């Protein structure tokens, strides 16, 4: 997989912060990300499924579950 799960990640997160405010909660972020960027949410899920499918049984892969991926993304931008 490439380094970015979906394109223009930083730009899209900055747009969400501008639209919904810097103090948005995790739940607001999650709901609005899925509504505002359904194609990107699908890409995140597809990347996770691809890792799941291509990883041998009993081995781990580097991508967290899609909800955890989104929560990590939220945490990385909410601290900046």
Residue pairs with C-beta under 8 A, 6 or more apart in sequence:
1 47
1 50
1 51
1 63
5 43
5 44
5 47
5 63
5 69
6 12
6 37
6 39
6 40
6 43
6 44
7 40
9 73
12 36
12 37
12 40
13 73
13 77
14 77
16 24
16 29
16 32
16 33
16 36
17 24
17 77
19 32
19 36
20 28
20 29
20 32
22 78
24 32
26 71
26 74
29 70
29 74
29 78
30 67
30 70
30 71
30 74
33 40
33 41
33 70
34 41
41 66
44 66
44 69
44 70
45 66
47 63
48 63
48 64
48 65
48 66
48 69
51 61
51 62
51 63
52 61
54 61
55 61
63 69
64 72
